[in-house]
């Protein structure tokens, strides 16, 4: 069977945003609110590689792709159409047919419900739990990447839950340098940005990379494209070296990463 890209739906149960890492210790009344759970439904596109159905014992590397704001379910002209996610990134290449090594991964591309809210790690983490339970994912080879709003989401999710990923590749995004420096001091990272980006200044990536390198991370690559604007991802995702680089990294015991 050839690799295929299909629509799917995940129902994720997660704590509300009150359950942040830096949330204050709640009192009795607040505790009840703190323990409430919310249910979030995420549409997503799923790609299963050629050969997935043949060997029922084989586990596959996984790429999780986070799109930009324009592909969100509530974006203008999208109206909840999950196929909008194929506009950019790995889903675009897979939808058109590709010889890139991305076709050798399971690729999961959720659709953000609201561009106003953006990607929320507290919803994405249980989403990944469900993906791991439903498909034959090699948990030591899970890779996170995203562009623009998804670049921010990549930094945020990896900074909150670094133990889930073997390596990350944010593009045209930024984040919280101090949090990232604490959480990602041992994470293999390949960051991409256009030097002429008028939407997200390249300085946002520079600040993230500098902070993480100062924290002692020696496995950070930073590609800046001269003269390139916001769309650096067409070149980055079209480069087979990215997918080969992903596979050079695996998650070690108890979430520690090793090469």
Rosetta silent file (secondary structure, phi, psi, omega in degrees, C-alpha in Angstrom):
SEQUENCE: XXXXXXXXXXXXXXXXXXXXXXXXXXXXXXXXXXXXXXXXXXXXXXXXXXXXXXXXXXXXXXXXXXXXXXXXXXXXXXXXXXXXXXXXXXXXXXXXXXXXXXXXXXXXXXXXXXXXXXXXXXXXXXXXXXXXXXXXXXXXXXXXXXXXXXXXXXXXXXXXXXXXXXXXXXXXXXXXXXXXXXXXXXXXXXXXXXXXXXXXXXXXXXXXXXXXXXXXXXXXXXXXXXXXXXXXXXXXXXXXXXXXXXXXXXXXXXXXXXX
SCORE:     score description
SCORE:     0.000 S_00000001
   1 L     0.000  136.825  177.614    0.000    0.000    0.000 S_00000001
   2 L   -73.617  154.810  174.474    1.275    3.468   -0.824 S_00000001
   3 L   -57.926  149.645 -174.524    1.688    6.046    1.894 S_00000001
   4 E  -141.313  148.409  178.114   -1.526    7.978    2.448 S_00000001
   5 E  -113.844  123.325 -173.663   -2.655   11.275    3.957 S_00000001
   6 E  -140.164  160.145  177.612   -6.016   11.148    5.676 S_00000001
   7 E   -83.984  144.139  174.409   -8.275   13.111    8.041 S_00000001
   8 E  -148.821  171.967 -178.551   -8.731   12.003   11.640 S_00000001
   9 E  -135.410  133.507  175.789  -10.091   13.385   14.926 S_00000001
  10 E  -116.061  141.975  173.593   -8.618   13.275   18.401 S_00000001
  11 E  -112.205  112.044 -172.758  -10.472   13.960   21.638 S_00000001
  12 E  -108.709  129.652  175.144   -8.016   15.241   24.221 S_00000001
  13 E  -103.775  124.123 -175.718   -8.751   15.541   27.928 S_00000001
  14 E  -147.289  164.711  174.784   -6.473   18.019   29.656 S_00000001
  15 E   -73.921  149.640  176.240   -6.204   20.408   32.570 S_00000001
  16 L   -67.532  173.291 -174.859   -7.195   24.026   31.928 S_00000001
  17 L   -63.489  -13.953  177.181   -4.551   26.697   31.552 S_00000001
  18 L   -60.589  -26.563 -176.914   -4.629   27.277   35.321 S_00000001
  19 L   -84.479   51.149  177.851   -2.435   24.212   35.645 S_00000001
  20 L   -82.546  162.572 -179.357    0.690   26.000   34.473 S_00000001
  21 L   -58.501  -34.265 -175.612    4.118   25.177   35.803 S_00000001
  22 L  -102.573   19.985  179.135    4.242   28.422   37.739 S_00000001
  23 L   -67.178  141.589  179.082    0.649   28.348   39.024 S_00000001
  24 L   -68.037  157.493  176.804    0.347   29.268   42.722 S_00000001
  25 L   -66.168  121.534 -173.099   -0.565   26.609   45.257 S_00000001
  26 L   -79.164  152.881  171.268   -4.377   26.690   45.313 S_00000001
  27 L   -80.818 -172.843 -175.664   -6.582   26.987   48.372 S_00000001
  28 H   -61.800  -48.278 -178.724   -9.523   24.663   49.050 S_00000001
  29 H   -67.256  -40.393 -179.980  -11.979   26.494   46.810 S_00000001
  30 H   -67.611  -29.358 -177.949   -9.380   27.022   44.117 S_00000001
  31 H   -60.273  -38.518  179.852   -8.381   23.351   44.281 S_00000001
  32 H   -61.928  -41.538  178.409  -11.752   22.313   42.877 S_00000001
  33 H   -68.318  -38.884 -177.726  -11.241   24.572   39.872 S_00000001
  34 H   -61.933  -34.979 -174.506   -7.643   23.419   39.508 S_00000001
  35 L   -87.830   -4.556  177.452   -8.688   19.770   39.251 S_00000001
  36 L   -65.298  144.576  176.531  -11.356   20.312   36.606 S_00000001
  37 E  -113.621  149.974  177.261  -10.600   18.780   33.266 S_00000001
  38 E  -121.105  153.513  179.421  -11.613   20.058   29.879 S_00000001
  39 E  -110.157  128.671  179.615  -12.119   18.188   26.631 S_00000001
  40 E  -122.881  130.336  176.841  -10.665   19.542   23.416 S_00000001
  41 E   -99.312  127.775  179.557  -11.321   18.053   19.991 S_00000001
  42 E  -120.441  117.042  168.090   -8.498   18.398   17.484 S_00000001
  43 E   -71.758  147.971  176.670   -8.889   17.588   13.819 S_00000001
  44 E  -153.299  154.971  172.421   -5.648   16.380   12.303 S_00000001
  45 E   -96.313  137.454 -177.362   -4.162   15.029    9.120 S_00000001
  46 E  -122.068  129.078  172.428   -2.431   11.685    9.413 S_00000001
  47 E  -114.795  124.795  173.984    0.160   10.263    7.062 S_00000001
  48 E  -110.968  128.818 -173.090    1.069    6.586    7.362 S_00000001
  49 L   -72.229  161.523  174.600    4.099    5.503    5.343 S_00000001
  50 L   -56.328  130.632  179.838    4.252    2.831    2.706 S_00000001
  51 L    95.206   -4.503 -178.153    4.562   -0.524    4.453 S_00000001
  52 L   -58.912  -39.890 -176.651    2.830    0.553    7.672 S_00000001
  53 L   -82.295  -12.380 -174.028    0.156   -2.159    7.315 S_00000001
  54 L   -78.851  -43.063 -176.752    2.548   -4.928    6.251 S_00000001
  55 L  -111.992  101.748 -174.975    4.589   -5.367    9.424 S_00000001
  56 L   -73.696   -9.745  179.614    2.323   -5.210   12.456 S_00000001
  57 L   -98.314  -13.343 -176.135    5.253   -5.346   14.858 S_00000001
  58 L   -77.669  137.018  173.632    7.248   -2.479   13.401 S_00000001
  59 L  -105.891  148.181 -170.132    7.242    0.889   15.134 S_00000001
  60 E  -119.565  147.977  172.250    7.782    4.052   13.131 S_00000001
  61 E   -67.086  150.051 -175.541    9.394    7.449   13.757 S_00000001
  62 E  -123.725  133.335  168.300    6.887   10.270   14.140 S_00000001
  63 E  -109.493  126.759  171.950    6.957   13.892   13.026 S_00000001
  64 E  -103.349  122.212 -176.985    4.433   16.226   14.662 S_00000001
  65 E  -111.641  128.813  177.301    3.897   19.339   12.529 S_00000001
  66 E  -109.684  119.021 -175.446    2.336   22.564   13.852 S_00000001
  67 L   -77.673  177.420  176.794    1.008   24.900   11.140 S_00000001
  68 L   -87.218  177.600 -172.789    0.867   28.706   11.097 S_00000001
  69 H   -63.716  -31.713 -175.622   -2.054   30.937   12.066 S_00000001
  70 H   -67.975  -12.477  179.880   -3.517   31.113    8.561 S_00000001
  71 H  -104.780    6.001  178.821   -4.416   27.418    8.595 S_00000001
  72 L   -63.962  156.799 -175.758   -6.268   27.509   11.932 S_00000001
  73 L   -60.709  -30.122 -177.065   -9.846   26.249   11.978 S_00000001
  74 L  -102.108   10.321  179.519  -11.233   29.776   12.531 S_00000001
  75 L   -70.648  156.333 -178.040   -8.955   31.583   10.068 S_00000001
  76 L   -59.570  126.769  177.783  -10.552   33.571    7.242 S_00000001
  77 L    84.330   -6.874 -178.291  -11.613   31.262    4.429 S_00000001
  78 L   -88.432  -48.573  175.832  -10.764   28.057    6.307 S_00000001
  79 L    52.947   42.551  175.765  -14.089   27.437    8.083 S_00000001
  80 L    78.592    4.269 -178.574  -12.825   24.353    9.877 S_00000001
  81 L   -74.486  108.362 -175.511  -11.505   22.674    6.730 S_00000001
  82 H   -66.606  -21.263  179.525   -8.638   20.534    8.009 S_00000001
  83 H   -68.311  -11.024  174.021   -7.231   20.194    4.480 S_00000001
  84 H   -61.700  -22.514 -179.012   -6.051   23.798    4.819 S_00000001
  85 H   -66.325  -18.199  179.322   -3.167   22.311    6.797 S_00000001
  86 H   -80.133    6.010 -177.392   -1.716   20.994    3.521 S_00000001
  87 H   -67.867  -34.714 -176.442   -0.887   24.559    2.428 S_00000001
  88 L  -139.234  167.793  168.978    2.635   24.451    3.835 S_00000001
  89 H    72.839 -163.195 -179.353    5.215   22.169    5.374 S_00000001
  90 H   -53.196  -40.068  178.986    5.382   18.363    5.388 S_00000001
  91 H   -61.531  -32.567  177.966    1.629   17.956    4.671 S_00000001
  92 H   -63.688  -49.035  179.962    2.052   20.002    1.490 S_00000001
  93 H   -62.376  -41.032 -177.716    4.856   17.770    0.203 S_00000001
  94 H   -69.617  -38.034  179.670    2.991   14.611    1.185 S_00000001
  95 H   -65.726  -33.288 -178.467   -0.288   15.742   -0.403 S_00000001
  96 H   -86.904  -12.288 -173.798    1.471   16.467   -3.700 S_00000001
  97 L    89.579  131.003 -174.287    3.568   13.316   -3.605 S_00000001
  98 L  -150.887  153.205  171.847    7.229   13.503   -2.705 S_00000001
  99 L  -101.707    4.294  178.461   10.472   11.574   -2.749 S_00000001
 100 L   -64.955  151.422  179.993   11.715   13.378    0.360 S_00000001
 101 H   -61.700  -10.067  176.791   12.559   11.158    3.356 S_00000001
 102 H   -57.530  -25.016 -178.364    9.551   12.634    5.194 S_00000001
 103 H   -69.999   -8.633 -179.888    7.540    9.865    3.521 S_00000001
 104 H   -95.362    6.325  178.027    9.340    7.359    5.776 S_00000001
 105 L  -111.762  155.275  155.915    7.800    8.829    8.942 S_00000001
 106 E   -72.118  133.555  179.000    4.356    8.812   10.441 S_00000001
 107 E  -124.495  122.900  179.422    3.377   12.476   10.119 S_00000001
 108 E  -116.456  126.951 -175.506    0.651   13.968   12.297 S_00000001
 109 E  -128.272   91.161  179.019   -0.551   17.521   11.586 S_00000001
 110 E   -71.125  157.456  175.631   -3.189   18.809   14.022 S_00000001
 111 L  -106.346  123.127  179.936   -5.339   21.817   13.198 S_00000001
 112 L   -66.368  129.326 -178.837   -5.342   24.592   15.786 S_00000001
 113 L   -64.694  -32.056 -174.554   -8.952   25.423   16.764 S_00000001
 114 L  -144.767  123.249  176.730   -8.304   29.154   17.154 S_00000001
 115 L   -70.195  -21.018  178.595   -5.616   31.420   15.763 S_00000001
 116 L   -72.009  -30.827 -178.986   -6.436   33.905   18.530 S_00000001
 117 L   -92.474  -39.101  179.994   -5.440   31.389   21.191 S_00000001
 118 L    80.553 -169.522 -177.370   -2.682   29.593   19.303 S_00000001
 119 L   -78.113  130.060 -178.173   -0.992   26.330   20.189 S_00000001
 120 L  -116.250  114.540 -179.907   -1.428   25.258   23.813 S_00000001
 121 H   -55.468  -31.903 -178.970    0.990   22.649   25.245 S_00000001
 122 H   -68.201  -20.381  173.516   -1.631   21.575   27.798 S_00000001
 123 H   -93.982  -36.080 -177.224   -3.848   20.417   24.924 S_00000001
 124 H   -69.400  -32.637 -177.473   -1.084   19.147   22.659 S_00000001
 125 H   -64.689  -49.064  174.966    0.448   16.867   25.275 S_00000001
 126 H   -67.210  -26.851  173.379   -2.661   14.649   25.720 S_00000001
 127 H   -60.180  -45.085  178.152   -3.116   14.811   21.952 S_00000001
 128 H   -65.172  -35.160  175.298    0.299   13.179   21.576 S_00000001
 129 H   -56.841  -44.401 -178.394   -0.700   10.592   24.194 S_00000001
 130 H   -67.118  -39.006  178.594   -3.648    9.623   22.003 S_00000001
 131 H   -63.187  -43.539  178.969   -1.516    9.423   18.865 S_00000001
 132 H   -62.180  -35.200 -178.843    0.958    7.145   20.633 S_00000001
 133 H   -75.302  -31.708 -173.680   -1.902    4.902   21.776 S_00000001
 134 H   -89.177  -25.930 -173.422   -3.608    4.652   18.364 S_00000001
 135 L  -127.071  161.140 -175.914   -0.605    4.190   16.064 S_00000001
 136 L   -83.738   78.206 -176.211    2.629    2.216   16.133 S_00000001
 137 E   -94.690  134.184  170.511    4.885    5.083   17.125 S_00000001
 138 E   -80.883  105.018 -172.641    8.499    4.615   18.140 S_00000001
 139 E   -67.280  -15.948  176.747    8.435    6.783   21.253 S_00000001
 140 E   -87.486   -3.756  179.527   12.194    7.253   21.156 S_00000001
 141 E  -130.768   62.510  176.366   11.958    8.812   17.701 S_00000001
 142 E  -111.757  127.670 -174.045    9.359   11.578   18.013 S_00000001
 143 E  -123.829  139.085 -177.119   10.237   14.885   16.370 S_00000001
 144 E  -116.490  134.781  178.750    8.489   18.232   16.692 S_00000001
 145 E  -151.440  157.456  178.245    8.482   21.008   14.106 S_00000001
 146 E  -172.970  164.257 -175.658    6.338   23.970   13.108 S_00000001
 147 E  -125.688  143.188  178.314    6.312   27.275   11.260 S_00000001
 148 L    55.058 -116.377  175.578    5.400   30.826   12.276 S_00000001
 149 H   -54.475  -35.470  176.538    2.682   30.376   14.937 S_00000001
 150 H   -71.928  -24.361  172.451    3.719   26.733   14.844 S_00000001
 151 H   -67.474  -43.579  173.490    7.325   27.801   15.382 S_00000001
 152 H   -60.517  -43.002  179.934    6.227   29.515   18.582 S_00000001
 153 H   -63.257  -36.023  178.051    4.223   26.398   19.431 S_00000001
 154 H   -63.665  -48.297  177.436    7.252   24.188   18.881 S_00000001
 155 H   -59.969  -44.092 -175.462    9.374   26.234   21.278 S_00000001
 156 H   -67.368  -47.237 -177.807    6.564   26.372   23.849 S_00000001
 157 H   -65.267  -46.214 -179.816    5.615   22.686   23.775 S_00000001
 158 H   -64.564  -34.611  179.027    9.196   21.452   23.854 S_00000001
 159 H   -70.184  -30.585  178.504   10.028   23.852   26.685 S_00000001
 160 H   -82.295  -38.553 -174.505    7.108   22.546   28.764 S_00000001
 161 L  -133.096   62.336 -175.178    7.491   18.849   27.974 S_00000001
 162 H   -63.957  -22.987 -177.404   11.025   18.248   26.658 S_00000001
 163 H   -68.821  -10.776 -177.117   10.964   14.588   27.651 S_00000001
 164 H   -82.792  -18.461 -166.817    8.515   13.831   24.828 S_00000001
 165 L  -122.298  147.183  176.065   10.843   14.646   21.942 S_00000001
 166 L   -87.840  -28.481  179.444   14.107   13.408   20.477 S_00000001
 167 E  -167.661  157.436  179.839   14.742   16.644   18.518 S_00000001
 168 E  -133.828  154.807  178.692   12.892   19.781   17.412 S_00000001
 169 E  -140.491   84.118  175.974   12.982   22.093   14.365 S_00000001
 170 E   -77.633  149.956 -179.290   11.182   25.440   14.866 S_00000001
 171 E  -136.983  132.401  175.597   10.872   27.810   11.903 S_00000001
 172 L    53.143   41.876 -178.075   10.150   31.549   11.733 S_00000001
 173 L  -134.459 -163.438  179.322    9.182   31.654   15.375 S_00000001
 174 L  -167.491 -170.653 -177.686   10.335   32.608   18.830 S_00000001
 175 L  -178.548 -148.304 -178.388    9.581   32.028   22.471 S_00000001
 176 L  -105.447  102.135 -175.360   10.761   32.506   26.031 S_00000001
 177 H   -56.957  -40.728 -177.096   14.565   32.347   26.093 S_00000001
 178 H   -66.371  -45.438  178.457   14.869   31.830   29.857 S_00000001
 179 H   -63.013  -43.919 -179.178   12.389   28.956   29.972 S_00000001
 180 H   -63.360  -39.320 -179.958   13.945   27.365   26.892 S_00000001
 181 H   -61.719  -37.963  178.983   17.448   27.684   28.342 S_00000001
 182 H   -71.839  -41.977 -170.535   16.363   25.761   31.445 S_00000001
 183 H   -88.499  -26.549 -168.928   14.370   23.081   29.655 S_00000001
 184 L  -115.494   27.608 -177.724   16.272   22.542   26.412 S_00000001
 185 L   -66.703  -16.343 -179.739   19.901   22.510   27.500 S_00000001
 186 L  -124.683   11.647 -177.102   20.259   18.981   26.125 S_00000001
 187 L   -87.907  125.982  170.185   17.726   19.014   23.267 S_00000001
 188 E   -64.138  126.844 -174.440   18.986   18.662   19.659 S_00000001
 189 E  -134.781  135.373  169.790   17.603   21.720   17.872 S_00000001
 190 E  -126.232  107.893 -177.089   17.721   22.943   14.299 S_00000001
 191 E  -100.126  143.410 -178.886   16.237   26.413   14.039 S_00000001
 192 E  -128.739  140.853  176.718   15.400   28.124   10.724 S_00000001
 193 E  -160.028  144.725  172.935   14.639   31.772    9.975 S_00000001
 194 E   -83.959  132.792 -177.235   14.733   34.187    7.049 S_00000001
 195 L   -66.705  -22.949 -179.031   17.032   37.130    7.702 S_00000001
 196 L  -104.727   24.983 -177.599   14.581   39.506    5.985 S_00000001
 197 L   -63.771  116.476  179.803   11.480   38.227    7.817 S_00000001
 198 L   -88.990   -8.141 -176.287    9.072   41.204    8.165 S_00000001
 199 L   -96.506  -53.790  175.972    6.547   39.273   10.285 S_00000001
 200 L  -119.828  106.168 -176.854    8.701   37.629   12.962 S_00000001
 201 L   -56.277  142.728 -179.761   12.101   39.336   13.201 S_00000001
 202 H   -59.875  -22.102  178.757   15.063   36.996   12.955 S_00000001
 203 H   -60.227  -25.673  179.260   16.215   38.421   16.294 S_00000001
 204 H   -68.110  -39.515  174.486   13.565   36.290   18.001 S_00000001
 205 H   -69.867  -39.849 -179.408   15.276   33.113   16.829 S_00000001
 206 H   -59.365  -41.193  179.594   18.686   34.591   17.583 S_00000001
 207 H   -65.252  -40.151  178.974   17.667   35.256   21.192 S_00000001
 208 H   -64.924  -48.410 -177.768   16.397   31.687   21.622 S_00000001
 209 H   -63.241  -43.713 -179.030   19.488   30.097   20.129 S_00000001
 210 H   -62.121  -43.492 -179.052   21.869   32.320   22.096 S_00000001
 211 H   -63.431  -40.872 -177.744   20.141   31.560   25.411 S_00000001
 212 H   -72.285  -37.979  176.537   20.192   27.814   24.824 S_00000001
 213 H   -65.476  -39.051  177.413   23.810   27.797   23.740 S_00000001
 214 H   -64.834  -25.922  177.554   24.767   29.792   26.834 S_00000001
 215 L   -77.542   -3.333  175.451   23.015   27.101   28.889 S_00000001
 216 L   105.170    5.207 -179.787   25.555   24.617   27.504 S_00000001
 217 L   -76.801  118.378  179.875   23.654   23.056   24.623 S_00000001
 218 L  -101.839    5.672 -178.383   26.177   22.074   21.933 S_00000001
 219 L  -112.218   44.710  179.024   23.601   20.424   19.674 S_00000001
 220 E  -113.321  125.859  172.344   22.006   23.552   18.253 S_00000001
 221 E  -111.391  141.984 -179.017   22.033   24.322   14.532 S_00000001
 222 E  -135.331  113.171  178.494   20.801   27.679   13.260 S_00000001
 223 E  -105.452  116.784  174.833   20.131   28.274    9.572 S_00000001
 224 E  -109.753  125.428 -178.152   19.515   31.880    8.546 S_00000001
 225 E   -93.678  113.383 -179.599   18.531   32.388    4.923 S_00000001
 226 L   -62.536  133.418  176.092   19.948   35.664    3.508 S_00000001
 227 L    74.422    1.778 -177.611   17.334   37.828    1.789 S_00000001
 228 L   -94.202  137.851  179.530   14.490   35.434    2.662 S_00000001
 229 L   -83.999 -140.997 -174.095   11.292   36.749    4.252 S_00000001
 230 L   -66.061  -36.565 -178.134    8.801   34.977    6.485 S_00000001
 231 L   -82.422   84.418  170.100    8.617   31.849    4.334 S_00000001
 232 L   -94.433  -12.794 -170.260   11.859   30.104    5.149 S_00000001
 233 H   -74.029  -25.913  178.757   10.031   26.804    5.522 S_00000001
 234 H   -60.717  -41.590  177.445    9.706   25.989    1.825 S_00000001
 235 H   -72.307  -42.212 -174.778   13.483   25.634    1.648 S_00000001
 236 H   -65.806  -49.222 -179.010   13.829   24.006    5.046 S_00000001
 237 H   -73.711  -18.926  176.600   11.165   21.316    4.606 S_00000001
 238 L   -84.998    1.846 -179.572   12.324   20.734    1.036 S_00000001
 239 L   -97.367  114.158 -178.872   15.789   19.809    2.268 S_00000001
 240 H   -60.492  -21.572 -179.231   16.225   16.045    2.750 S_00000001
 241 H   -63.442  -27.609  179.260   18.988   16.738    5.263 S_00000001
 242 H   -61.519  -46.802 -176.664   16.376   17.849    7.809 S_00000001
 243 H   -72.002  -33.683  174.785   14.752   14.414    7.930 S_00000001
 244 H   -66.573  -37.796  177.580   18.114   12.667    7.960 S_00000001
 245 H   -64.658  -42.816  176.255   19.128   14.928   10.853 S_00000001
 246 H   -51.130  -51.004 -173.107   15.977   13.986   12.769 S_00000001
 247 H   -69.926  -10.585  175.103   16.834   10.297   12.569 S_00000001
 248 L   -74.706  -10.090 -174.497   20.316   10.907   13.936 S_00000001
 249 L  -121.589  140.792  175.884   18.711   11.596   17.312 S_00000001
 250 E  -137.199  155.685  176.200   16.763    9.391   19.659 S_00000001
 251 E   -81.670  132.319 -178.987   15.310    9.820   23.084 S_00000001
 252 L   -89.371 -172.056  179.416   17.264    7.915   25.706 S_00000001
 253 H   -56.262  138.692  177.125   16.106    6.243   28.943 S_00000001
 254 H    57.880   30.642  174.705   13.684    8.310   31.067 S_00000001
 255 H    87.037   -3.006  177.096   13.438   10.952   28.385 S_00000001
 256 L   -73.106  140.369 -178.515   17.149   11.721   28.179 S_00000001
 257 E   -93.487  144.103  178.880   18.247   12.317   24.632 S_00000001
 258 E  -144.546  156.712  179.553   21.184   10.550   23.072 S_00000001
 259 L   -97.046    0.000    0.000   22.765   10.315   19.676 S_00000001
